[in-house]
């Protein structure tokens, strides 16, 4: 799947640790339903750590979720955040 013709990458900018960009699903549908938002990280719970992520992937199941094909199995509260495959 290729990005839409009007796709533009989001430039990096300096933000405090604990915030970052997230690809968020606003509604079920095509690529127009995705938006890059600035979000705050949640406080880590017991036995959890906060990781600084340099890149995150969106995989095949994410696209099926976006299109609504598997909404019976993956019940989301919208907007929902994609990208659990990461590197840092």
Secondary structure, 3 states (H helix, E strand, C coil): CCCCCCCCCCCCCCCCCCEEEEEEECCCCCHHHEEEEEEECCCCCCCCCCCCCCEEECCHHHHHHHHCCCCCCCCCCCCEECCCEEEC
